[in-house]
Amino acid sequence: MNRLINELKSILFIVTAIFIFRSTFLNWYVIPTGSLLPTLKIGDHVVVNKLSYGIMLPFMQTRIFSWSQPDRGDIVVFQGPE
């Protein structure tokens, strides 16, 4: 029983670390529309560096520190309505 609890703690730690990493540092998205054609096709996957413009709190939209703003030619990713 003790071994099972230790395994569950390890799995929970890994899953939590992955969620924090994805919400703070890097995340991946799928291109849903043809708005970026011909450069990016519908269904392409992009990896987003979330530290490009500053540091945000995990799972929140609160920016702690900002060091840059989007420039012309940058691709801005946001969650649209489903």
C-alpha positions in Angstrom: 0.0 0.0 0.0 2.8 2.4 0.8 4.4 1.8 -2.6 1.2 2.6 -4.3 0.9 5.9 -2.5 4.5 6.8 -3.4 3.8 6.0 -7.0 0.6 8.1 -7.0 2.6 11.0 -5.4 5.2 10.7 -8.2 2.6 10.7 -10.9 0.7 13.7 -9.4 4.0 15.6 -9.1 4.9 14.9 -12.8 1.4 15.9 -14.0 1.4 19.1 -12.0 4.9 20.0 -13.3 3.8 19.5 -16.9 0.7 21.8 -16.4 2.8 24.5 -14.8 5.4 24.2 -17.5 2.8 24.5 -20.3 1.0 27.4 -18.7 4.3 29.4 -17.9 7.0 28.5 -20.4 6.0 26.6 -23.5 2.7 25.4 -25.0 1.6 24.0 -28.3 -1.4 25.0 -30.4 -3.2 23.8 -33.5 -3.9 26.3 -36.3 -7.8 26.2 -36.6 -8.4 28.5 -39.5 -6.8 29.6 -42.8 -6.1 33.1 -41.6 -2.3 32.5 -41.8 -2.3 30.8 -45.2 0.0 30.2 -47.1 2.6 30.3 -44.4 0.8 28.1 -41.9 -1.8 25.6 -43.0 -5.0 24.6 -41.2 -4.2 21.9 -38.7 -0.5 22.8 -38.4 1.0 22.7 -34.9 3.0 25.6 -33.4 5.0 25.7 -30.3 4.7 29.0 -28.4 7.4 30.5 -26.2 5.4 32.1 -23.4 8.5 33.9 -22.0 9.0 36.0 -25.1 7.2 39.0 -23.7 7.4 38.5 -20.0 6.5 36.3 -17.0 2.9 35.4 -16.2 1.4 33.6 -13.2 0.6 30.0 -14.0 -3.1 29.3 -14.9 -3.9 33.1 -14.8 -3.7 36.0 -17.2 -1.8 38.1 -14.7 1.6 39.4 -16.0 4.2 39.7 -13.3 7.0 41.2 -15.4 7.1 42.4 -19.0 10.2 43.1 -21.1 8.9 43.3 -24.6 5.9 43.9 -26.8 4.8 42.1 -30.0 6.5 43.4 -33.1 5.3 43.5 -36.7 5.5 40.0 -38.1 5.1 38.2 -34.7 2.3 35.6 -34.6 0.1 36.3 -31.6 -1.8 33.2 -30.2 -4.9 33.6 -28.1 -7.7 31.3 -27.1 -10.8 32.1 -29.1 -14.4 31.1 -28.4 -15.1 27.4 -29.1 
